[in-house]
């Protein structure tokens, strides 16, 4: 194998190591930007992970300004001079926020969203946006504005979503660390399918602004992805913290940066929920692969034992559907004020909107009562277990030409999102959850494992993931195949 070029050596570093190199003046911000620009030019056209890319000369000028600041002894923060792309559901001033919709193709916000503003304040240089599904709906990143993002490990396959562009950019070393968001597994599913870490924070940990509603719409949250747990923790600390614009946001950071504190994996009790007593259909190899990953946790000294949800999962799904339909319909409704827009909206989005019509306040409150009962049952599980584990996905990455899997293990999927039901449990209970790499199948497709923590125990989940990271070096060392066309 030929030795790495200086540029390849820089893009191989995770964000924390890159930050250390920049601040020690072992690498200039210009050199870092040039290295990433070269890699983006070479690989991004083949995978379509990053969109709305800014001109090279503008980015190099910003990198030079960052170098000049360091020469004067000033650093903006740990992301000083580090390239970053903002998910195309989030505003970044001067760049289109298309939501993957032709109806938003020309919308250019004048101000940053809160998450982007916090990352810029920590020093990042925004190079563009990461690709998303239309309106962020469905865990398959394709849209009529920019096209399809392809899996880093097999370009015939889906990258997952909705943070699919971010996950692929991480896996291909087009970005050192990435932001994303998660409603129904949108940070976790693409992380699993691209062999990186994706963290869904506790409800309220990362406030989202601007937002249509700040009181009820708490199922979706922004958060971090990374190639290392250290990077995930540091980006989470940057994104997190109370904001007056989000009155339900959490004030404390819970010592998130670096996941400080003593953690003894030998004391960790993990409840393995598996397929919820055969309720969730799983493609062949998913449960076996996760069992292999759990054995690595056992090798650290963790206790892993079977666990049961304790509430009929059908009830949870039905309550989830009511919440999801109401919240998604509210997002789609403004676009339907003009009837001609209907022709430019994906069928799945229209279906979500139509399903919510006629939902009464009494029905919504009944679903909220079920959600409350579910949350209480999850708390009971945490009386016995410190963490819960589930597969991150129910299927392997599917053909990128498909819209969504129609069946799993012979069982038909009755909605476009039923195939990813496994991710709703952390979301619906507002719990912190990380997807960690869990190996590969016989044809080299990646797998992920969800580790779910107690309410607000984001740091605990990160510490467990950090310990686990130390015993999966062989999986993390697997790089996507080099394109030959």
Steps between C-alpha positions, in 0.01 A plus 500: 500500500635842405575736791233756576544845354509795744142578405384143560676498835301808603163367385569170680504682835183523703384850590661505843839391368467749215420776749811411699713510185363840401546653844853357530571659160596162353244565228364828373131561447578561132669160470203335668252672272700412190518136607124480546429688180711252306324204654156650445582569134616140453230307687189709547386483134488120536295498823312833510538548876562877502297760311496879457878507531659842534774622261851386583644852508246616758580207726876547465462867591313399817769244578768769458309722741495215753875454458555873555300485821707209631817693415370775730435245773122493457289188456125503449465155656571134445352510147728788396556471124337156472278439195136429576183448294160582646214256447266636234209516742683765707563863413850622425512864397566552131450137399177346368284310747310289249365224728555291187183654355471682166264740679794615715771484237560877502455576871818653642478597869668816621570362847644180638289250687596465864704181452693642205563822692644308794729295279619812318566665837722201581701574184376275220504607136179403323583352160144419393204285598451124542232332293163388642178328390219732392371675815726264696237224473605139466835345577622505140678812376363592160319810377409674172735793565836326541433132435601194702780463752666159467631276774870542575557122501291409197384763251214277392344536846315760705696723734212516747367831620402756561859584596620282213722760338668570834567132573645431156716813516639379832569147377675631186709754697331793324433645845677440831178524706137565407173638628164343436152462642286211615122454502463134409860384515644759263833523684513131585389315187750663259775469761436124516506464124826694461700366797513821707353619830168687511363642825143601575515728807249509783185695420583869546878453513556670163245779446372550146438848363336630286200272548128523425416377849713480816248338735372179340747416222756324716540170312762639264839619625827608349820329604850375409660227290865405497767243424589492870302528821731780611395706200132424559528614862685820411258599225208423730646732762520772233142447385346457846379753755195699591360762265225751578354423158443138612330519840509121550874476436736369767720752680791276601759339274541197731879502453458371146827604341728198498247306711701577813467289808583155624321221319539135591349277229508208742215667686290567190181294468364492144151379417483346152155562348589323174190477275249560783406133527474457121273805462751683278587320175875485445694422185723192529828578674390815686443338839805276465719799416372695799559196722864504389525867594342431839761230564764770462323697771497188714873474436535839668324360805149629426208282603269438205168328560169473314241771570133540413329825409216437746239686296340366182712648218188528284367760743825693484495497119141616480565788742818587311309519173259757644784720626699466181207571271399812687854639518595416141169631366568833669827522307339416167183711540656839407610360165145388423351846536571530129326206332740488204781410742348158551651376173848583635473316833601135545210255545621394845480858626150542359399171663630621838296818466185317393528246781494783756180656368212436736723413795320647800648655812357209696683251278824691533465513879424127511823438309679725747365294788637185336830677449505585871435138592778392265742746661413366844562145379840601365585643843413162651741331262773734624444380855656171390724614213738794460465496122276341239614362165319453169611456139521836325335368186274211406647459151834531329553793261255447214512578130539876453250488214221392738298754700474278809499130591162338433560195717737367765550127544181435309287746699344785303564858612173694519656849496804660342666519843385178669829334407685725749265455796794388715618860547181648645551387859780738597327781310157452654641484854734798443806292596864540395607237248810432294538277197839331511663293223426129541696337220417393146311226320655252258486750210652788694191701594516672841278440801421712805396444862294748705604567861228686693551675832293628789333842475763775463788251531659608174844487662444145621406382152810668359722337763363156419551567128852623567585178684345293221695697239824363645406142408370555145815637342488231233154614387588869515811437290293375207491775238254536213627346176681736266288581190650382173270685259 
